[in-house]
Amino acid sequence: MSVTPADLTGTERAVLLVLMAESGPVPNPDLIALGPRLEKAGRDKLNRLGLIESDRTGGRFVHELTDRGWRVCRDILSAGPPAGATGPAKTLATILHGFERYLRRADLSLADVFWPDTPSGPADRIRAAYSALAARPGAWVALTTLRTQLDDLPRTDIDDALGELYRAGAISLIPEENQKVLTPADRAAALEVGNQAKHLISIES
């Protein structure tokens, strides 16, 4: 199905542009805080057109651009304002068109510009590594496996961050129930909490 900016309302275009700028999953409350309010009809339409994916997580929708959505965002840059646009919307369209000219001159893609921030601190790195390894939010991941994704960080930094996240209730840590399956590497990777070795980590969101 071919989709052009002319098929979209001003609000629907705004939703796509915000998701482009955030370059990652955006919960509905954050989307509203950033500008556009995506009502059910618009959400269903953008999903049906294959421009975004919306998942219900923790009682709220989380939205993310698809590859087709990224392509339509590029088209929006040079499409001009939607029909019936007001002065501010026309101004935005003019700015977006100028941005498109720069991308063409510099031979850049939107992904070159709107690249997500790389997590830097140990706590952010732990969350990012867990997200990459877990089959779903809340799934249990072995600390042995998690640590392999963080082997450029000092062990003490990882342990300190795990302890802080655990005390803050941001993560769950439990021992392996079947101790017989633990390898020497599993035991070495464990985090001692309250004189108990924890081997598995879970993060709900």
Contacts in CASP RR format, 6 or more apart in sequence:
PFRMAT RR
TARGET T0000
AUTHOR 0000-0000-0000
METHOD contacts of the structure
MODEL  1
MSVTPADLTGTERAVLLVLMAESGPVPNPDLIALGPRLEKAGRDKLNRLG
LIESDRTGGRFVHELTDRGWRVCRDILSAGPPAGATGPAKTLATILHGFE
RYLRRADLSLADVFWPDTPSGPADRIRAAYSALAARPGAWVALTTLRTQL
DDLPRTDIDDALGELYRAGAISLIPEENQKVLTPADRAAALEVGNQAKHL
ISIES
1 49 0 8 1.000
1 50 0 8 1.000
3 49 0 8 1.000
3 50 0 8 1.000
3 51 0 8 1.000
3 68 0 8 1.000
3 72 0 8 1.000
4 72 0 8 1.000
4 75 0 8 1.000
4 79 0 8 1.000
5 13 0 8 1.000
5 72 0 8 1.000
5 75 0 8 1.000
5 76 0 8 1.000
5 79 0 8 1.000
5 80 0 8 1.000
5 82 0 8 1.000
6 79 0 8 1.000
6 82 0 8 1.000
7 49 0 8 1.000
8 16 0 8 1.000
8 72 0 8 1.000
8 76 0 8 1.000
8 82 0 8 1.000
9 82 0 8 1.000
10 82 0 8 1.000
10 85 0 8 1.000
10 89 0 8 1.000
11 36 0 8 1.000
11 37 0 8 1.000
11 38 0 8 1.000
11 42 0 8 1.000
12 42 0 8 1.000
12 45 0 8 1.000
12 46 0 8 1.000
13 76 0 8 1.000
13 82 0 8 1.000
14 35 0 8 1.000
14 36 0 8 1.000
15 31 0 8 1.000
15 36 0 8 1.000
15 38 0 8 1.000
15 42 0 8 1.000
15 46 0 8 1.000
15 52 0 8 1.000
15 63 0 8 1.000
16 46 0 8 1.000
16 51 0 8 1.000
16 52 0 8 1.000
16 65 0 8 1.000
16 69 0 8 1.000
16 72 0 8 1.000
16 73 0 8 1.000
16 76 0 8 1.000
17 73 0 8 1.000
17 76 0 8 1.000
18 26 0 8 1.000
18 31 0 8 1.000
18 34 0 8 1.000
18 35 0 8 1.000
18 36 0 8 1.000
19 26 0 8 1.000
19 31 0 8 1.000
19 52 0 8 1.000
19 63 0 8 1.000
19 64 0 8 1.000
19 65 0 8 1.000
20 65 0 8 1.000
20 70 0 8 1.000
20 73 0 8 1.000
20 110 0 8 1.000
20 114 0 8 1.000
21 114 0 8 1.000
22 30 0 8 1.000
22 34 0 8 1.000
22 114 0 8 1.000
23 111 0 8 1.000
23 114 0 8 1.000
23 115 0 8 1.000
23 116 0 8 1.000
24 64 0 8 1.000
24 65 0 8 1.000
24 116 0 8 1.000
25 62 0 8 1.000
25 63 0 8 1.000
25 64 0 8 1.000
26 34 0 8 1.000
26 62 0 8 1.000
26 63 0 8 1.000
26 64 0 8 1.000
27 57 0 8 1.000
27 60 0 8 1.000
27 61 0 8 1.000
27 62 0 8 1.000
27 63 0 8 1.000
28 38 0 8 1.000
28 60 0 8 1.000
28 61 0 8 1.000
28 62 0 8 1.000
28 63 0 8 1.000
29 60 0 8 1.000
31 37 0 8 1.000
31 38 0 8 1.000
31 63 0 8 1.000
38 46 0 8 1.000
38 61 0 8 1.000
38 63 0 8 1.000
43 52 0 8 1.000
43 54 0 8 1.000
43 61 0 8 1.000
43 63 0 8 1.000
46 52 0 8 1.000
46 54 0 8 1.000
47 53 0 8 1.000
47 54 0 8 1.000
49 68 0 8 1.000
50 66 0 8 1.000
50 68 0 8 1.000
50 69 0 8 1.000
51 65 0 8 1.000
51 66 0 8 1.000
51 68 0 8 1.000
51 69 0 8 1.000
51 72 0 8 1.000
52 63 0 8 1.000
52 64 0 8 1.000
52 65 0 8 1.000
52 66 0 8 1.000
52 69 0 8 1.000
53 63 0 8 1.000
53 64 0 8 1.000
53 66 0 8 1.000
54 61 0 8 1.000
54 62 0 8 1.000
54 63 0 8 1.000
55 61 0 8 1.000
55 62 0 8 1.000
56 62 0 8 1.000
57 137 0 8 1.000
57 205 0 8 1.000
58 205 0 8 1.000
65 73 0 8 1.000
70 110 0 8 1.000
70 111 0 8 1.000
73 110 0 8 1.000
74 100 0 8 1.000
74 103 0 8 1.000
74 109 0 8 1.000
74 110 0 8 1.000
76 96 0 8 1.000
77 96 0 8 1.000
77 97 0 8 1.000
77 98 0 8 1.000
77 99 0 8 1.000
77 100 0 8 1.000
77 103 0 8 1.000
78 96 0 8 1.000
78 97 0 8 1.000
78 100 0 8 1.000
79 93 0 8 1.000
80 93 0 8 1.000
80 96 0 8 1.000
80 97 0 8 1.000
81 89 0 8 1.000
81 90 0 8 1.000
81 92 0 8 1.000
81 93 0 8 1.000
82 89 0 8 1.000
85 93 0 8 1.000
102 108 0 8 1.000
103 109 0 8 1.000
103 110 0 8 1.000
103 113 0 8 1.000
119 125 0 8 1.000
119 127 0 8 1.000
119 128 0 8 1.000
121 161 0 8 1.000
122 150 0 8 1.000
122 153 0 8 1.000
122 157 0 8 1.000
122 158 0 8 1.000
122 160 0 8 1.000
122 161 0 8 1.000
123 161 0 8 1.000
123 164 0 8 1.000
123 165 0 8 1.000
125 150 0 8 1.000
125 153 0 8 1.000
125 161 0 8 1.000
126 146 0 8 1.000
126 150 0 8 1.000
126 158 0 8 1.000
126 161 0 8 1.000
126 162 0 8 1.000
126 165 0 8 1.000
126 171 0 8 1.000
127 203 0 8 1.000
129 146 0 8 1.000
129 149 0 8 1.000
129 150 0 8 1.000
130 141 0 8 1.000
130 146 0 8 1.000
130 171 0 8 1.000
130 201 0 8 1.000
130 203 0 8 1.000
131 203 0 8 1.000
132 149 0 8 1.000
133 141 0 8 1.000
133 145 0 8 1.000
133 146 0 8 1.000
133 149 0 8 1.000
134 141 0 8 1.000
134 202 0 8 1.000
134 203 0 8 1.000
137 203 0 8 1.000
137 204 0 8 1.000
137 205 0 8 1.000
138 172 0 8 1.000
138 202 0 8 1.000
138 203 0 8 1.000
138 204 0 8 1.000
139 202 0 8 1.000
140 174 0 8 1.000
140 200 0 8 1.000
140 201 0 8 1.000
140 202 0 8 1.000
141 200 0 8 1.000
141 201 0 8 1.000
141 202 0 8 1.000
142 186 0 8 1.000
142 189 0 8 1.000
142 199 0 8 1.000
142 200 0 8 1.000
143 186 0 8 1.000
143 189 0 8 1.000
143 190 0 8 1.000
143 191 0 8 1.000
143 198 0 8 1.000
143 199 0 8 1.000
143 200 0 8 1.000
143 201 0 8 1.000
144 183 0 8 1.000
144 185 0 8 1.000
144 186 0 8 1.000
144 189 0 8 1.000
144 199 0 8 1.000
146 189 0 8 1.000
146 201 0 8 1.000
147 158 0 8 1.000
147 189 0 8 1.000
150 158 0 8 1.000
159 191 0 8 1.000
162 171 0 8 1.000
162 173 0 8 1.000
162 191 0 8 1.000
162 201 0 8 1.000
163 191 0 8 1.000
163 193 0 8 1.000
165 171 0 8 1.000
166 172 0 8 1.000
166 173 0 8 1.000
166 191 0 8 1.000
166 193 0 8 1.000
170 203 0 8 1.000
171 201 0 8 1.000
171 202 0 8 1.000
171 203 0 8 1.000
172 201 0 8 1.000
172 202 0 8 1.000
172 203 0 8 1.000
172 204 0 8 1.000
173 191 0 8 1.000
173 193 0 8 1.000
173 198 0 8 1.000
173 200 0 8 1.000
173 201 0 8 1.000
173 202 0 8 1.000
174 198 0 8 1.000
174 199 0 8 1.000
174 200 0 8 1.000
174 202 0 8 1.000
175 190 0 8 1.000
175 196 0 8 1.000
175 197 0 8 1.000
175 198 0 8 1.000
175 199 0 8 1.000
175 200 0 8 1.000
176 182 0 8 1.000
176 186 0 8 1.000
176 199 0 8 1.000
176 200 0 8 1.000
182 199 0 8 1.000
186 199 0 8 1.000
187 197 0 8 1.000
187 199 0 8 1.000
189 199 0 8 1.000
190 197 0 8 1.000
190 198 0 8 1.000
190 199 0 8 1.000
191 197 0 8 1.000
191 198 0 8 1.000
192 198 0 8 1.000
END
